[in-house]
């Protein structure tokens, strides 16, 4: 019996040690992989949340709208309990916006201390659709220097380690500052505690079940051997009850082979247990690999959705900006038309009275001279009114079939007499179709563009005039406007100083000019835009500072059957 118990204890002890080591090893490995996987998921979640905030505050920071910056960041913090604090700094490191008003204006953030500023735990370099410079996103481990409260609720304790995120804020290819947001690690800690507890509980259950099964197998396997050992141990009592010969005769020697079979079956049972653990280990590895693959696929899907959403947001912003510009031009056009008509009526009355004064005054009389000056000033004002009416699209038109090549030749001949220092290069398309337009208005457009080009080149230079016959297929020329069909295109290119990038969108705005006060009305290009639009055409501009400007005018061509 002693040998039996000793053998059972040795077997159970060995199995206990092996199973315990395997369970601990599996628990440690699964915990390690799960921790890394969940932490990466947490990093991705933080990245997408802060990226959404960063996109909203870029244009607000560009406009120095601190009030809406504070509202946007405060709303984001209220919506996400994991956000502990936020700080927005400019390029000099000075705090512009923070949830802690005491930090605004300071250059040092006293809330946290970075543990390792050299090596971030997570880093991404991101480029927005409308920008050319990358925005860096980093996550560091930081330690809180004070308790964080939300009202009276304690959100995080002093010395607690948190995720400290940094976003470079960029807008229109310009870095404006840095957004810093702190995130709690409590969600990650709770998940890991739950994971470790679940693994230990499962391991303990497997250990108990395995030991119970092994105990039953060992006990059953050792019963025949125990019977043989018991009979052999009773041989010393042979002289009392029976002879040794009778005792030996009673022993079931034929069961010895059966004992060997039992031991072999015991060995097979241990082999099956070994195979069971190997199989479960392989299944665990496959599960982990599949899980990593699913996480990778989901991450790629989220990245794709985020890029598509970013593209749609940028398109919407562009459409809204264009629509706002069109609405502004329409409003100014209506106002300009009304003002122009009123002034035109006033000018007609003044001109009449000036003519009357001239008739009633003798030649050379001071009143006659003054009346002549009044008429000259009225003529100059009338020219401005004509430009204003052109922009307002309410001028009087007398349209008819025109050949753009012929009009360009006539106007270029007149222009050459005024600027002999400028070289004119022409590239006229042959067999160009006609356009249905007002001749005087077309001449007004051409002369305005030529004067604009010549003023960009005070000394010498070259102007290139080109015409083309083109076909457009749903070309986008406005936020909700597409152009299709055959068009006559003419362009005027100069080699002047060009237009600054921030002014290109405003060149067609009425009264906008970069010339000194008194030298320009800001109505020339505005009238060009209005006249072309009133002829169902459109204009575009291409310019690079220091390299010149190209104005394109597109007018609907007269179809052959209508000629």
Secondary structure, 3 states (H helix, E strand, C coil): CHHHHHHHHHHHHHHHHHHHHHHHHHHHHHHHHHHHHHHHHHHHHHHHHHHHHHHHHHHHHHCCCHHHHHHHHHHHHHHCCCEEEEEEEECCCCEEEECCHHHCCCCCCCCEEECCCCCCCEEEEECCCCCCCCEEEEEEEEEECCCEEECCEEEECCCCEEEEEEEEEECCCCEEEEEEEEECCHHHHHHHHHHHHHHHHHHHHHHHHHHHHHHHHHHHHHHHHHHHHHHHHHHHHCCCCCCHHHHHHHCCCCHHHHHHHHHHHHHHHHHHHHHHHHHHHHHHHHHHHHHHHHHHHHHHHHHHHHHHHHHHHHHHHHHHHHHHHHHHHHHHHHHHHHHHHHHHHHHHHHHHHHHHHHHHCCCCCHHHHHHHHHHHHHHHHHHHHHHHHHHHCCCCCCEEEECHHHHHHHHHHHHHHHCCCCEEEEECCCCCCCEEEEHHHHHHHHHHHHHHHHHCCCCCCEEEEEEEEEEEEEEEEECCEEEEEEEEEEEEECCCCCCCHHHHHHCCCCCCCCCCCCCCCCCHHHHHHHHHHHCCCEEEEEEECCCEEEEEEEEEECCHHHC
